[in-house]
Amino acid sequence: MRVVGIENMICDYYFWNNQVFVNGGGTVSNILVNLDHQKIPCKLIGYCGADEQGTWIRNSLKQTTIDIQDITITNHPTKNFYIKDGKTTSYCPICQTKKERYPNFSLEKITSSITPTDYLLLKDYSITNVKLIIQLSNPILLDISTIKHFIYMEKEKIENYIFYPYKIMNISEDTFEFLLKKLNQTKKELLHKMNSELIIITKGKKGTEFFYHDHHYDFSIENPFPEIETNGCGDTFFSNIICHILLNPKKIWTETDFQKMFFESQKKVEIVLKNIGARNHIIPNVLIKKTNKCICMTFQIEEKID
């Protein structure tokens, strides 16, 4: 059993107390880092820039046991995201530069790197995801956190995608509410048509809903944790649920089981909230030097941060 994630490498910049910290990023990559930390075998497939940023991110994953042999190094600049004042943007907040998307990744490269027993970890909607779902019979773990891919999409395409029988579908409350309106469905109607074994609706500080074999479990957070920086909280939460489900493939889960999973996952989220960044609790951030060049154009490390 192994979890294979499909995602190109991303460099996350965190602006905090007049300093800039850097680490790898991306929902799929963050989940894999957390799963690896919980001793789940993982593999990452995607592109990585040949620049200093890409080299550092790729090397940082060597602190884990994640299989990165099918990361393809490209001359395309490493994609950056910038987290400042609780907001994430792909535009550098200093010079407003935005690096272009990576080129399309070869579907053949992905399929040739996957075995029949692998679980696939996918994010949101993409043409590549659709092709993988059609071509492969692997169980799929899907994370949907944004509405942007669905805004102008035909209803039939949306339904074909979200009604697929995923092993686990993790979806944000905002996205789920958007789909209810877009598809003109009640919550009960939509959930009845969704064929995923487990559906998780995450509601941030309000809690989480689990839909499992026609059972509904709703857990709330009574005392939200104090926050330093929230990036990566959802990735950590989802990874803990994945870990439990995959390590117990024949188990029939009860309300008590989900309650334990929920509170255990929240404890792991609390660790992330006490750190700067999505994976600093596993792979330490680095501090970027201030130079004459903009931070997005250089990658000089000041020192490692413990």
Sine and cosine of phi, psi and omega as CSV:
sin_phi,cos_phi,sin_psi,cos_psi,sin_omega,cos_omega
0.00,0.00,0.78,-0.62,-0.02,-1.00
-0.53,-0.85,0.53,-0.85,0.08,-1.00
-0.96,-0.27,0.83,-0.55,0.00,-1.00
-0.93,-0.36,0.86,-0.50,0.00,-1.00
-0.98,-0.21,0.63,-0.78,0.02,-1.00
-0.94,-0.35,0.94,-0.34,0.00,-1.00
-0.18,-0.98,0.66,-0.75,0.10,-1.00
-0.98,0.21,0.48,-0.88,-0.09,-1.00
-0.95,0.31,0.62,-0.78,-0.05,-1.00
-0.77,-0.64,0.57,-0.82,0.07,-1.00
-0.95,-0.31,0.85,-0.53,0.01,-1.00
-0.98,-0.17,0.80,-0.61,0.09,-1.00
-0.97,-0.26,0.79,-0.61,0.02,-1.00
-0.92,-0.39,0.86,-0.51,0.04,-1.00
-1.00,-0.07,0.89,-0.46,-0.10,-1.00
-0.52,-0.86,0.85,-0.53,0.05,-1.00
0.78,0.63,0.75,0.66,0.03,-1.00
0.89,0.45,0.35,0.94,0.09,-1.00
-0.81,-0.58,0.31,-0.95,0.01,-1.00
-0.82,-0.57,0.87,-0.49,0.03,-1.00
-0.96,-0.28,0.47,-0.88,-0.04,-1.00
-0.74,-0.68,0.58,-0.81,0.16,-0.99
-0.39,-0.92,0.15,-0.99,0.12,-0.99
-0.93,0.37,0.36,-0.93,-0.01,-1.00
-0.53,-0.85,-0.18,-0.98,-0.06,-1.00
0.97,-0.25,0.73,-0.68,-0.05,-1.00
-0.82,0.57,-0.78,0.62,-0.05,-1.00
-0.89,0.46,-0.73,0.68,-0.01,-1.00
-0.89,0.47,-0.66,0.75,0.01,-1.00
-0.89,0.46,-0.66,0.75,0.03,-1.00
-0.90,0.44,-0.68,0.74,0.02,-1.00
-0.89,0.46,-0.65,0.76,0.03,-1.00
-0.87,0.49,-0.67,0.74,0.03,-1.00
-0.93,0.38,-0.66,0.75,0.02,-1.00
-0.90,0.43,-0.67,0.74,0.05,-1.00
-0.87,0.50,-0.63,0.78,0.03,-1.00
-0.89,0.45,-0.42,0.91,0.03,-1.00
-0.99,-0.16,0.30,0.95,0.12,-0.99
0.94,0.33,0.43,0.90,0.12,-0.99
-1.00,-0.03,0.82,-0.57,0.03,-1.00
-0.87,0.49,0.72,-0.69,-0.09,-1.00
-0.67,-0.74,0.39,-0.92,0.06,-1.00
-0.61,-0.79,0.63,-0.78,0.04,-1.00
-0.89,-0.47,0.75,-0.66,0.03,-1.00
-0.85,-0.53,0.77,-0.64,0.02,-1.00
0.22,-0.98,-0.17,-0.98,0.02,-1.00
-1.00,-0.09,0.43,-0.90,0.11,-0.99
-0.63,-0.78,0.73,-0.68,0.03,-1.00
-0.91,0.43,0.49,-0.87,0.00,-1.00
-1.00,0.07,0.04,1.00,-0.02,-1.00
-0.99,0.15,-0.03,-1.00,-0.05,-1.00
-0.89,0.46,-0.60,0.80,0.01,-1.00
-0.89,0.46,-0.76,0.65,0.00,-1.00
-0.88,0.47,-0.65,0.76,0.01,-1.00
-0.89,0.47,-0.68,0.73,-0.01,-1.00
-0.91,0.42,-0.70,0.72,-0.01,-1.00
-0.87,0.49,-0.72,0.69,-0.01,-1.00
-0.88,0.47,-0.69,0.72,0.02,-1.00
-0.91,0.41,-0.54,0.84,-0.01,-1.00
-0.90,0.44,-0.51,0.86,0.01,-1.00
-0.95,0.31,-0.20,0.98,0.08,-1.00
-0.95,0.30,-0.16,0.99,0.14,-0.99
-0.97,0.22,-0.14,0.99,0.06,-1.00
-0.92,-0.38,-0.06,-1.00,0.10,-0.99
-0.95,-0.31,0.29,0.96,0.04,-1.00
-0.89,0.45,0.74,-0.67,0.03,-1.00
-0.97,0.26,0.90,-0.43,-0.01,-1.00
-0.88,-0.47,0.33,0.94,-0.06,-1.00
-0.93,0.37,-0.33,0.94,0.03,-1.00
-0.97,-0.24,0.39,0.92,0.23,-0.97
-0.98,0.19,0.85,-0.53,-0.03,-1.00
-0.99,-0.10,0.84,-0.54,0.00,-1.00
-0.99,0.12,0.81,-0.59,-0.04,-1.00
-0.83,-0.56,0.41,-0.91,0.04,-1.00
-0.96,0.28,-0.12,0.99,0.05,-1.00
-0.91,0.41,0.69,-0.73,0.01,-1.00
-0.86,0.52,0.59,-0.81,0.04,-1.00
-0.88,0.48,0.73,-0.68,0.01,-1.00
-0.94,0.34,0.68,-0.73,-0.01,-1.00
-0.90,-0.44,0.54,-0.84,0.24,-0.97
-0.80,-0.60,0.54,-0.84,-0.09,-1.00
-0.83,-0.56,0.81,-0.59,-0.04,-1.00
-0.92,-0.40,0.92,-0.40,-0.05,-1.00
-0.60,-0.80,0.75,-0.67,0.02,-1.00
0.81,0.59,0.63,0.78,0.06,-1.00
0.98,0.21,0.09,1.00,-0.02,-1.00
-0.88,-0.48,0.59,-0.80,0.01,-1.00
-0.92,-0.38,0.73,-0.68,0.00,-1.00
-0.61,-0.79,0.42,-0.91,0.07,-1.00
-1.00,-0.05,-0.03,1.00,0.06,-1.00
-1.00,-0.09,0.76,-0.64,0.06,-1.00
-0.86,0.51,0.81,-0.58,-0.04,-1.00
-0.94,0.34,-0.18,0.98,-0.01,-1.00
-1.00,-0.07,-0.78,0.63,-0.07,-1.00
-0.92,-0.40,-0.05,1.00,0.04,-1.00
0.92,0.40,0.32,0.95,0.06,-1.00
-0.97,0.24,0.65,-0.76,0.09,-1.00
-0.83,-0.56,0.83,-0.56,0.01,-1.00
-0.99,0.17,0.62,-0.78,-0.06,-1.00
-0.93,0.36,0.32,-0.95,0.03,-1.00
-0.91,0.41,0.41,-0.91,0.12,-0.99
-0.92,0.40,0.39,-0.92,0.11,-0.99
-0.91,0.41,0.29,-0.96,0.01,-1.00
-0.88,0.47,0.68,-0.73,-0.03,-1.00
-1.00,0.07,0.57,-0.82,-0.04,-1.00
-0.92,0.40,0.83,-0.55,0.05,-1.00
-0.90,0.44,-0.60,0.80,0.01,-1.00
-0.89,0.45,-0.60,0.80,0.03,-1.00
-0.89,0.46,-0.65,0.76,-0.01,-1.00
-0.93,0.37,-0.79,0.61,-0.09,-1.00
-0.90,0.44,-0.52,0.85,0.01,-1.00
-0.97,0.26,-0.23,0.97,-0.04,-1.00
-0.98,-0.18,0.07,1.00,-0.09,-1.00
-0.91,-0.42,0.66,-0.75,0.09,-1.00
-0.98,-0.21,0.32,-0.95,-0.04,-1.00
-0.88,0.47,-0.37,0.93,-0.04,-1.00
-1.00,-0.04,-0.05,1.00,-0.02,-1.00
-0.96,0.27,0.57,-0.82,0.24,-0.97
-1.00,-0.03,0.69,-0.72,0.03,-1.00
-0.99,-0.15,0.73,-0.68,0.07,-1.00
-0.95,-0.30,0.90,-0.43,-0.05,-1.00
-0.83,-0.56,0.37,-0.93,-0.04,-1.00
-0.82,-0.57,0.73,-0.68,0.13,-0.99
0.81,0.59,-0.56,-0.83,-0.03,-1.00
-0.88,-0.48,0.67,-0.74,0.14,-0.99
-0.40,-0.91,0.36,-0.93,0.06,-1.00
-0.88,0.48,-0.62,0.79,0.03,-1.00
-0.88,0.48,-0.69,0.72,0.03,-1.00
-0.85,0.53,-0.71,0.71,-0.01,-1.00
-0.87,0.50,-0.70,0.71,-0.01,-1.00
-0.90,0.43,-0.62,0.78,0.03,-1.00
-0.91,0.42,-0.66,0.75,0.00,-1.00
-0.88,0.47,-0.64,0.77,-0.01,-1.00
-0.94,0.34,-0.66,0.75,-0.14,-0.99
-0.99,0.11,-0.51,0.86,-0.14,-0.99
-0.94,-0.35,0.42,-0.91,0.04,-1.00
-0.94,-0.33,0.19,0.98,-0.02,-1.00
-0.91,0.41,0.55,-0.84,0.13,-0.99
-0.91,0.41,0.62,-0.78,-0.13,-0.99
-0.87,-0.50,0.70,-0.72,0.11,-0.99
-0.96,-0.28,0.90,-0.43,-0.11,-0.99
-0.89,-0.45,0.77,-0.64,0.08,-1.00
-0.93,-0.37,0.85,-0.52,0.03,-1.00
-0.87,-0.50,0.92,-0.40,-0.11,-0.99
-0.85,-0.53,-0.01,1.00,-0.07,-1.00
-0.61,-0.79,0.47,-0.88,0.01,-1.00
-1.00,-0.04,-0.18,0.98,-0.24,-0.97
-0.85,0.53,-0.54,0.84,-0.03,-1.00
-0.97,0.25,-0.33,0.94,-0.10,-1.00
-0.99,-0.15,-0.20,0.98,-0.15,-0.99
-0.84,0.54,-0.75,0.66,-0.07,-1.00
-0.95,-0.30,0.23,0.97,-0.04,-1.00
-1.00,0.08,0.59,-0.81,0.06,-1.00
-0.90,0.43,0.55,-0.84,-0.06,-1.00
-0.84,0.54,-0.64,0.77,-0.04,-1.00
-0.88,0.47,-0.65,0.76,0.03,-1.00
-0.91,0.42,-0.66,0.75,0.03,-1.00
-0.88,0.47,-0.73,0.68,-0.03,-1.00
-0.89,0.46,-0.68,0.74,0.04,-1.00
-0.85,0.52,-0.56,0.83,-0.05,-1.00
-0.98,0.19,-0.76,0.65,-0.10,-0.99
-0.99,0.13,-0.26,0.97,0.02,-1.00
-1.00,-0.01,-0.03,1.00,0.06,-1.00
-0.89,0.45,0.58,-0.81,-0.03,-1.00
-0.98,0.21,0.98,0.21,0.04,-1.00
-0.95,0.32,0.44,-0.90,0.12,-0.99
-0.91,0.42,-0.77,0.64,0.10,-1.00
-0.64,-0.77,0.72,-0.70,0.18,-0.98
-0.89,-0.46,0.85,-0.53,0.05,-1.00
-0.95,-0.31,0.86,-0.50,-0.12,-0.99
-0.70,-0.72,0.66,-0.75,0.00,-1.00
-0.96,0.29,0.47,-0.88,-0.01,-1.00
-0.87,0.50,-0.67,0.74,0.00,-1.00
-0.87,0.49,-0.67,0.74,0.01,-1.00
-0.92,0.38,-0.66,0.75,0.01,-1.00
-0.89,0.46,-0.69,0.72,0.02,-1.00
-0.90,0.45,-0.61,0.80,0.06,-1.00
-0.89,0.46,-0.69,0.72,-0.01,-1.00
-0.90,0.43,-0.58,0.82,0.06,-1.00
-0.85,0.53,-0.71,0.71,-0.01,-1.00
-0.95,0.30,-0.69,0.72,-0.03,-1.00
-0.87,0.49,-0.65,0.76,-0.06,-1.00
-1.00,-0.08,-0.02,1.00,0.02,-1.00
0.82,0.57,0.78,0.62,-0.04,-1.00
-0.83,-0.55,0.46,-0.89,0.20,-0.98
-0.99,0.15,0.28,-0.96,0.01,-1.00
-0.86,0.52,-0.70,0.72,-0.01,-1.00
-0.89,0.46,-0.69,0.73,-0.01,-1.00
-0.90,0.44,-0.72,0.70,-0.05,-1.00
-0.91,0.41,-0.71,0.71,-0.01,-1.00
-0.90,0.44,-0.56,0.83,0.01,-1.00
-0.91,0.42,-0.53,0.85,-0.03,-1.00
-1.00,0.07,-0.33,0.94,0.02,-1.00
-0.98,0.19,0.79,-0.62,-0.17,-0.99
-0.98,-0.18,0.15,0.99,-0.02,-1.00
-0.91,0.42,0.58,-0.81,0.02,-1.00
-0.88,0.47,-0.66,0.75,0.04,-1.00
-0.71,-0.71,0.79,-0.62,0.09,-1.00
-0.90,-0.43,0.79,-0.62,0.01,-1.00
-0.90,-0.44,0.83,-0.55,0.10,-0.99
-0.95,-0.31,0.93,-0.38,-0.04,-1.00
-1.00,-0.03,0.69,-0.72,-0.09,-1.00
-0.83,-0.56,0.44,0.90,0.04,-1.00
0.88,0.48,-0.77,-0.63,-0.03,-1.00
-0.92,0.38,-0.27,0.96,-0.04,-1.00
-0.99,0.16,-0.35,0.94,0.02,-1.00
0.81,-0.58,-0.44,-0.90,-0.10,-1.00
-0.52,-0.85,0.58,-0.81,0.13,-0.99
-0.93,-0.38,0.66,-0.75,0.07,-1.00
-0.88,-0.47,0.73,-0.68,0.08,-1.00
-0.85,-0.52,0.91,-0.40,-0.15,-0.99
-0.63,-0.77,0.90,-0.43,0.02,-1.00
0.76,0.64,0.78,0.63,0.03,-1.00
0.93,0.37,0.17,0.98,0.08,-1.00
-0.97,-0.25,0.59,-0.81,-0.03,-1.00
-0.86,-0.51,0.82,-0.57,0.03,-1.00
-0.80,-0.60,0.78,-0.62,-0.09,-1.00
-0.82,-0.57,0.88,-0.48,-0.03,-1.00
-0.86,-0.52,0.69,-0.72,-0.03,-1.00
-0.92,-0.38,0.33,-0.95,0.05,-1.00
-0.98,-0.19,0.92,-0.40,-0.05,-1.00
-0.98,0.21,-0.64,0.77,-0.03,-1.00
-0.79,-0.62,1.00,0.00,0.00,-1.00
-0.83,0.55,0.57,-0.82,-0.03,-1.00
-0.96,0.26,0.50,-0.86,0.14,-0.99
-0.90,0.44,0.60,-0.80,-0.12,-0.99
-0.91,-0.41,0.65,-0.76,0.24,-0.97
-0.98,-0.20,-0.77,0.64,0.01,-1.00
-0.40,-0.92,0.73,-0.68,-0.21,-0.98
-0.99,-0.12,-0.09,1.00,-0.05,-1.00
-0.87,0.49,0.76,-0.65,0.05,-1.00
1.00,-0.06,-0.06,1.00,-0.02,-1.00
-0.89,0.46,-0.72,0.69,0.00,-1.00
-0.90,0.44,-0.58,0.81,0.03,-1.00
-0.90,0.44,-0.67,0.74,0.01,-1.00
-0.92,0.40,-0.67,0.74,0.01,-1.00
-0.86,0.50,-0.78,0.62,-0.05,-1.00
-0.89,0.46,-0.63,0.78,-0.03,-1.00
-0.89,0.47,-0.58,0.81,-0.01,-1.00
-0.94,0.34,-0.61,0.79,0.07,-1.00
-0.91,0.42,-0.71,0.70,0.03,-1.00
-0.83,0.56,-0.71,0.70,-0.04,-1.00
-0.83,0.55,-0.75,0.67,-0.01,-1.00
-0.89,0.45,-0.72,0.69,-0.06,-1.00
-0.91,0.42,-0.67,0.74,-0.06,-1.00
-0.96,0.28,-0.52,0.85,-0.01,-1.00
-0.98,0.19,-0.19,0.98,0.00,-1.00
-0.74,-0.67,0.90,0.43,-0.18,-0.98
-0.90,0.44,-0.41,0.91,-0.05,-1.00
-0.98,-0.21,0.01,1.00,-0.07,-1.00
-0.97,0.26,0.65,-0.76,0.17,-0.99
-1.00,-0.09,0.89,-0.45,-0.16,-0.99
-1.00,0.07,0.66,-0.75,-0.01,-1.00
-0.96,-0.29,0.14,-0.99,0.04,-1.00
-0.86,0.50,-0.64,0.77,0.03,-1.00
-0.89,0.46,-0.64,0.76,0.03,-1.00
-0.88,0.48,-0.73,0.68,-0.02,-1.00
-0.92,0.39,-0.56,0.83,0.04,-1.00
-0.90,0.44,-0.68,0.73,0.04,-1.00
-0.89,0.45,-0.69,0.73,0.03,-1.00
-0.87,0.50,-0.68,0.73,-0.03,-1.00
-0.88,0.48,-0.78,0.63,-0.06,-1.00
-0.94,0.34,-0.57,0.82,0.07,-1.00
-0.91,0.42,-0.67,0.75,0.03,-1.00
-0.90,0.44,-0.62,0.78,0.04,-1.00
-0.90,0.44,-0.58,0.82,0.05,-1.00
-0.90,0.43,-0.62,0.79,0.04,-1.00
-0.94,0.35,-0.60,0.80,0.06,-1.00
-0.89,0.46,-0.60,0.80,0.01,-1.00
-0.86,0.52,-0.59,0.80,0.03,-1.00
-0.90,0.44,-0.67,0.74,0.02,-1.00
-0.90,0.44,-0.66,0.75,-0.03,-1.00
-0.89,0.45,-0.39,0.92,-0.01,-1.00
-1.00,0.04,-0.02,1.00,-0.01,-1.00
-0.91,-0.41,0.18,-0.98,0.15,-0.99
-0.99,-0.16,0.94,-0.35,0.06,-1.00
0.97,-0.26,0.26,-0.97,-0.15,-0.99
-0.96,0.28,-0.47,0.88,-0.10,-0.99
-0.71,-0.70,0.29,0.96,0.01,-1.00
-0.88,0.48,-0.43,0.90,0.01,-1.00
-0.96,0.28,-0.18,0.98,0.01,-1.00
-0.87,-0.50,-0.79,0.62,0.06,-1.00
-0.91,-0.42,0.92,-0.39,-0.10,-0.99
-0.86,0.51,0.64,-0.77,0.14,-0.99
-0.89,0.46,0.28,-0.96,0.19,-0.98
-0.85,-0.53,0.44,-0.90,0.00,-1.00
-0.99,-0.16,0.77,-0.64,-0.04,-1.00
-1.00,0.00,0.70,-0.71,0.03,-1.00
-0.94,0.35,0.51,-0.86,0.14,-0.99
-1.00,0.05,0.84,-0.54,-0.02,-1.00
-0.78,-0.63,-0.01,-1.00,0.03,-1.00
-0.94,0.34,-0.42,0.91,0.03,-1.00
-1.00,0.07,0.41,-0.91,0.07,-1.00
-0.90,0.43,0.49,-0.87,-0.05,-1.00
-0.86,0.51,-0.51,0.86,-0.04,-1.00
-0.97,0.25,-0.18,0.98,-0.03,-1.00
-0.96,-0.28,-0.07,1.00,-0.02,-1.00
-0.65,-0.76,0.28,-0.96,0.00,-1.00
-0.53,-0.85,0.95,0.30,0.02,-1.00
-0.96,-0.30,0.86,-0.52,-0.08,-1.00
-1.00,0.08,0.77,-0.64,0.03,-1.00
-0.97,0.24,-0.79,0.61,-0.02,-1.00
-0.16,-0.99,0.32,-0.95,0.08,-1.00
-0.99,0.16,0.57,-0.82,-0.02,-1.00
-0.96,-0.28,0.85,-0.53,0.03,-1.00
-0.99,0.13,0.00,0.00,0.00,0.00
